[in-house]
Amino acid sequence: MFDPADVAAMDRALVLAAAAGRSGDVPVGAVVTDAAGTAIGGGRNLRELQHDPTAHAEVVALRAAAAALGSWNLEGCTLVVTLEPCVMCAGAVLQSRVSRLVFGAWDAKAGAAGSVYDVVRDRRLPHRAEVVAGVREAEASALLRAFFDARR
């Protein structure tokens, strides 16, 4: 059902998400792949570790991919993330010109790729990204649920 390259990238993102959870950050991981499906950047939530409100997994991964390519323009690339991006990260997707967004779990409270908002496909904006949702959704949701259950 899902593209095998997307599933493989999500598997890498899940590993990064688990590492974020172990360090006290919300377990979200992200990987950017180029048009051939090769990983060119990765990241995990680092907000707690770096005391940086913008250190979401998506932003960290996009920065790594841009550095690897030597360009902010990531047209033709795919961002694979374990959780539906928030408004800030959806804006980063648009600003980086990522062509595709693939995510695992929906975020019913703050999602900006189809649940609460749909920033990445808003026709009023100059760039839009293709969205593929639900890749390894159960695994991504389980990581988040376990993290928050342990804090309650």
Backbone as numpy.savetxt, mean C-alpha at the origin, in Angstrom:
# Nx Ny Nz CAx CAy CAz Cx Cy Cz
-7.62 -16.33 -10.19 -8.43 -15.13 -10.19 -7.58 -13.85 -10.19
-6.59 -13.78 -9.28 -5.71 -12.61 -9.22 -4.44 -12.90 -10.01
-3.83 -11.85 -10.54 -2.58 -11.95 -11.27 -1.51 -12.53 -10.33
-0.80 -13.57 -10.76 0.23 -14.18 -9.91 1.31 -13.18 -9.46
1.64 -12.21 -10.29 2.64 -11.21 -9.90 2.11 -10.36 -8.75
0.82 -10.04 -8.77 0.22 -9.27 -7.67 0.22 -10.08 -6.38
-0.08 -11.37 -6.50 -0.10 -12.24 -5.32 1.31 -12.35 -4.74
2.32 -12.50 -5.58 3.70 -12.61 -5.12 4.14 -11.32 -4.42
3.77 -10.18 -4.99 4.11 -8.90 -4.36 3.37 -8.74 -3.04
2.12 -9.19 -2.99 1.36 -9.11 -1.74 1.99 -9.99 -0.67
2.50 -11.15 -1.07 3.19 -12.01 -0.10 4.37 -11.26 0.53
5.11 -10.51 -0.28 6.23 -9.70 0.24 5.72 -8.59 1.13
4.61 -7.98 0.74 4.02 -6.90 1.55 3.55 -7.43 2.91
3.02 -8.63 2.93 2.57 -9.23 4.19 3.74 -9.48 5.14
4.88 -9.86 4.61 6.09 -10.04 5.43 6.49 -8.69 6.04
6.45 -7.64 5.24 6.77 -6.30 5.73 5.76 -5.85 6.78
4.49 -6.15 6.56 3.44 -5.79 7.51 3.68 -6.47 8.85
4.01 -7.73 8.82 4.27 -8.46 10.07 5.44 -7.83 10.82
6.47 -7.40 10.11 7.61 -6.74 10.74 7.18 -5.42 11.38
6.29 -4.69 10.73 5.79 -3.44 11.31 5.07 -3.73 12.62
4.24 -4.74 12.62 3.51 -5.11 13.83 4.43 -5.48 14.97
5.48 -6.22 14.66 6.44 -6.62 15.71 7.16 -5.43 16.32
7.31 -4.35 15.55 8.00 -3.17 16.07 7.04 -2.15 16.70
5.76 -2.51 16.78 4.80 -1.63 17.45 4.00 -0.74 16.54
4.24 -0.83 15.25 3.46 -0.06 14.29 2.30 -0.89 13.78
1.26 -0.23 13.30 0.13 -0.94 12.70 0.69 -1.78 11.55
0.34 -3.06 11.50 0.94 -3.96 10.50 0.42 -3.75 9.08
1.06 -2.81 8.41 0.77 -2.55 7.00 2.10 -2.57 6.26
2.12 -3.27 5.14 3.31 -3.35 4.31 2.96 -3.04 2.87
3.94 -2.57 2.12 3.71 -2.19 0.72 4.94 -2.50 -0.12
4.68 -2.83 -1.39 5.73 -3.12 -2.36 5.35 -2.41 -3.66
6.32 -1.81 -4.31 6.11 -1.23 -5.64 6.84 -2.11 -6.64
6.11 -2.47 -7.69 6.71 -3.27 -8.77 6.73 -2.45 -10.05
7.69 -2.74 -10.91 7.75 -2.08 -12.21 6.82 -2.80 -13.19
6.82 -2.36 -14.42 5.91 -2.93 -15.42 6.16 -4.42 -15.66
7.37 -4.89 -15.39 7.70 -6.31 -15.57 7.36 -7.14 -14.34
6.90 -6.48 -13.26 6.56 -7.20 -12.04 7.70 -7.35 -11.06
8.81 -6.68 -11.32 9.97 -6.74 -10.44 9.82 -5.72 -9.31
10.05 -6.15 -8.09 9.97 -5.23 -6.94 11.08 -4.20 -7.03
10.70 -2.92 -6.94 11.68 -1.83 -6.99 11.65 -0.98 -5.73
10.72 -1.27 -4.84 10.64 -0.53 -3.58 9.72 -1.25 -2.62
10.01 -1.10 -1.36 9.16 -1.71 -0.35 9.15 -0.85 0.89
8.14 -1.04 1.71 8.08 -0.28 2.94 7.04 -0.86 3.88
7.13 -0.41 5.10 6.16 -0.81 6.12 5.87 0.41 6.97
4.80 0.35 7.72 4.49 1.47 8.60 5.67 1.70 9.54
6.10 2.95 9.64 7.21 3.35 10.50 6.84 4.55 11.37
5.56 4.85 11.48 5.14 6.05 12.22 5.65 6.04 13.66
5.46 4.95 14.36 5.88 4.87 15.76 7.40 4.85 15.87
8.02 4.08 15.03 9.48 3.93 15.07 10.21 5.23 14.73
9.70 5.96 13.75 10.36 7.19 13.31 9.70 8.47 13.84
8.60 8.32 14.56 7.86 9.48 15.07 7.50 10.43 13.93
7.01 9.83 12.85 6.70 10.56 11.62 5.28 10.23 11.18
4.38 11.20 11.22 2.99 10.93 10.84 2.81 10.56 9.38
3.79 10.85 8.53 3.66 10.51 7.11 4.34 9.19 6.75
4.91 8.50 7.71 5.66 7.27 7.43 4.72 6.06 7.33
3.72 6.19 6.47 2.84 5.07 6.16 3.58 4.16 5.18
3.23 2.88 5.17 3.90 1.91 4.33 3.93 2.34 2.86
2.81 2.87 2.38 2.73 3.28 0.97 3.73 4.38 0.65
3.82 5.39 1.51 4.72 6.51 1.28 6.17 6.03 1.33
6.48 5.18 2.30 7.84 4.63 2.40 8.20 3.85 1.14
7.28 3.02 0.66 7.53 2.21 -0.54 7.65 3.08 -1.79
6.79 4.09 -1.91 6.85 4.98 -3.08 8.18 5.75 -3.10
8.62 6.20 -1.93 9.91 6.90 -1.86 11.06 5.98 -2.29
11.02 4.73 -1.83 12.08 3.78 -2.19 12.07 3.51 -3.70
10.88 3.36 -4.27 10.78 3.10 -5.71 11.26 4.30 -6.52
10.89 5.49 -6.10 11.33 6.70 -6.81 12.85 6.83 -6.75
13.42 6.52 -5.60 14.88 6.58 -5.47 15.54 5.54 -6.38
14.96 4.35 -6.45 15.52 3.28 -7.28 15.48 3.66 -8.76
14.41 4.33 -9.17 14.27 4.72 -10.58 14.92 6.06 -10.90
15.21 6.83 -9.87 15.77 8.16 -10.09 14.74 9.13 -10.63
13.47 8.89 -10.31 12.39 9.75 -10.79 11.18 9.62 -9.87
10.50 10.73 -9.68 9.25 10.69 -8.90 8.12 10.06 -9.68
8.25 10.05 -11.00 7.18 9.58 -11.88 7.22 8.05 -11.97
6.23 7.41 -11.35 6.18 5.95 -11.31 5.12 5.38 -12.25
4.89 6.08 -13.36 3.94 5.58 -14.34 4.38 4.19 -14.82
3.41 3.30 -14.94 3.70 1.93 -15.35 3.96 1.00 -14.17
4.08 1.59 -12.98 4.34 0.79 -11.78 3.04 0.43 -11.06
3.14 -0.55 -10.18 2.02 -1.00 -9.36 2.41 -0.88 -7.89
1.52 -0.30 -7.10 1.69 -0.27 -5.65 0.82 -1.37 -5.07
1.43 -2.29 -4.34 0.73 -3.40 -3.70 0.82 -3.17 -2.19
-0.33 -3.07 -1.52 -0.35 -2.75 -0.10 -1.36 -3.63 0.62
-1.06 -3.97 1.85 -1.90 -4.91 2.59 -3.23 -4.31 3.02
-3.32 -2.98 3.15 -4.55 -2.31 3.58 -4.90 -1.20 2.60
-6.17 -1.05 2.32 -6.65 0.03 1.46 -6.04 1.36 1.93
-5.46 2.13 1.03 -4.82 3.39 1.41 -5.79 4.42 2.00
-5.24 5.24 2.90 -5.98 6.37 3.46 -5.95 7.51 2.44
-6.55 8.63 2.78 -6.60 9.78 1.87 -5.20 10.29 1.55
-4.33 10.38 2.56 -2.97 10.86 2.32 -2.24 9.95 1.33
-2.35 8.65 1.55 -1.64 7.70 0.69 -2.27 7.62 -0.70
-3.58 7.78 -0.78 -4.23 7.83 -2.09 -3.72 9.04 -2.86
-3.54 10.15 -2.17 -2.96 11.33 -2.81 -1.55 11.07 -3.30
-0.76 10.33 -2.51 0.60 9.99 -2.92 0.60 9.08 -4.15
-0.38 8.18 -4.22 -0.53 7.32 -5.40 -0.74 8.20 -6.64
-1.62 9.18 -6.52 -1.90 10.05 -7.67 -0.70 10.93 -8.01
-0.05 11.48 -7.00 1.10 12.36 -7.24 2.27 11.62 -7.86
2.40 10.34 -7.57 3.51 9.56 -8.12 3.20 8.97 -9.49
1.94 9.10 -9.91 1.47 8.60 -11.21 1.50 7.06 -11.31
1.43 6.37 -10.16 1.35 4.92 -10.17 0.16 4.51 -11.05
0.35 3.51 -11.87 -0.71 3.08 -12.79 -1.73 2.15 -12.15
-1.27 1.32 -11.22 -2.16 0.33 -10.60 -1.97 0.33 -9.10
-3.08 0.15 -8.40 -3.07 -0.02 -6.95 -3.71 -1.36 -6.64
-2.99 -2.19 -5.92 -3.49 -3.51 -5.51 -3.47 -3.52 -3.99
-4.59 -3.88 -3.36 -4.57 -3.95 -1.90 -5.30 -5.18 -1.40
-5.03 -5.50 -0.14 -5.60 -6.67 0.49 -6.90 -6.37 1.21
-6.78 -5.83 2.41 -7.94 -5.58 3.28 -8.56 -4.21 3.01
-9.88 -4.18 3.08 -10.61 -2.91 2.99 -10.48 -2.17 4.32
-10.51 -0.84 4.27 -10.49 -0.01 5.47 -11.81 0.75 5.54
-12.76 0.19 6.28 -14.11 0.76 6.34 -14.18 2.07 7.11
-13.10 2.44 7.80 -13.09 3.70 8.56 -12.40 4.84 7.83
-11.36 4.53 7.06 -10.57 5.60 6.46 -10.09 5.30 5.05
-10.62 4.30 4.40 -10.16 3.92 3.07 -10.49 4.95 2.01
-9.56 5.13 1.08 -9.74 6.13 0.03 -9.55 5.54 -1.36
-9.86 4.23 -1.49 -9.76 3.57 -2.79 -11.01 2.76 -3.08
-12.15 3.25 -2.57 -13.41 2.58 -2.88 -14.35 2.36 -1.72
-13.85 2.38 -0.49 -14.77 2.12 0.63 -15.41 3.41 1.14
-14.66 4.23 1.86 -15.20 5.50 2.36 -15.13 6.56 1.27
-14.00 6.65 0.62 -13.77 7.58 -0.49 -13.24 6.76 -1.67
-13.17 7.39 -2.83 -12.54 6.75 -3.98 -11.65 7.77 -4.69
-10.67 8.25 -3.97 -9.77 9.29 -4.45 -8.99 8.83 -5.68
-8.51 7.60 -5.68 -7.63 7.14 -6.75 -8.33 6.97 -8.10
-9.66 6.97 -8.10 -10.40 6.84 -9.37 -11.33 8.02 -9.61
-11.12 9.10 -8.89 -11.99 10.27 -9.02 -11.76 10.95 -10.37
-12.78 11.02 -11.18 -12.68 11.58 -12.54 -12.38 13.07 -12.55
-12.57 13.74 -11.42 -12.28 15.18 -11.36 -10.80 15.47 -11.25
-10.01 14.45 -10.97 -8.57 14.63 -10.79 -7.83 14.28 -12.08
-6.63 14.84 -12.27 -5.92 14.64 -13.53 -5.31 13.26 -13.74
-5.19 12.47 -12.69 -4.63 11.13 -12.82 -5.52 10.15 -12.06
-5.62 8.94 -12.56 -6.37 7.88 -11.89 -5.55 6.61 -11.97
-5.82 5.71 -11.03 -5.12 4.43 -11.02 -6.15 3.31 -11.10
-5.77 2.25 -11.77 -6.58 1.03 -11.76 -6.50 0.45 -10.35
-7.61 -0.08 -9.85 -7.64 -0.64 -8.50 -8.02 -2.12 -8.55
-7.24 -2.93 -7.85 -7.53 -4.36 -7.67 -7.58 -4.58 -6.16
-8.72 -4.98 -5.65 -8.90 -5.14 -4.21 -9.08 -6.61 -3.83
-8.70 -6.92 -2.60 -8.98 -8.23 -2.05 -7.89 -9.28 -2.21
-6.71 -8.89 -2.68 -5.63 -9.86 -2.83 -5.08 -10.21 -1.44
-5.16 -11.48 -1.08 -4.75 -11.98 0.24 -5.47 -11.22 1.36
-6.74 -10.91 1.10 -7.54 -10.13 2.05 -7.61 -10.79 3.43
-7.85 -12.07 3.48 -7.98 -12.77 4.77 -6.71 -12.65 5.59
-5.55 -12.84 4.96 -4.28 -12.77 5.67 -4.00 -11.35 6.16
-4.25 -10.36 5.31 -4.03 -8.97 5.70 -4.96 -8.57 6.84
-6.21 -8.96 6.76 -7.18 -8.65 7.82 -6.80 -9.32 9.13
-6.33 -10.56 9.04 -5.95 -11.30 10.25 -4.79 -10.62 10.98
-3.81 -10.12 10.23 -2.70 -9.40 10.86 -3.20 -8.17 11.62
-4.07 -7.41 10.99 -4.60 -6.21 11.61 -5.45 -6.55 12.83
-6.30 -7.53 12.69 -7.18 -7.93 13.79 -6.35 -8.38 15.01
-5.36 -9.22 14.79 -4.51 -9.69 15.88 -3.78 -8.54 16.55
-3.29 -7.60 15.77 -2.57 -6.45 16.31 -3.48 -5.64 17.23
-4.68 -5.32 16.76 -5.58 -4.49 17.56 -6.20 -5.26 18.72
-6.46 -6.53 18.55 -6.98 -7.34 19.65 -5.97 -7.38 20.81
-4.70 -7.44 20.51 -3.67 -7.49 21.54 -3.56 -6.17 22.31
-4.07 -5.09 21.74 -3.99 -3.78 22.40 -5.25 -3.42 23.16
-6.28 -4.24 23.05 -7.55 -3.94 23.73 -7.60 -4.55 25.09
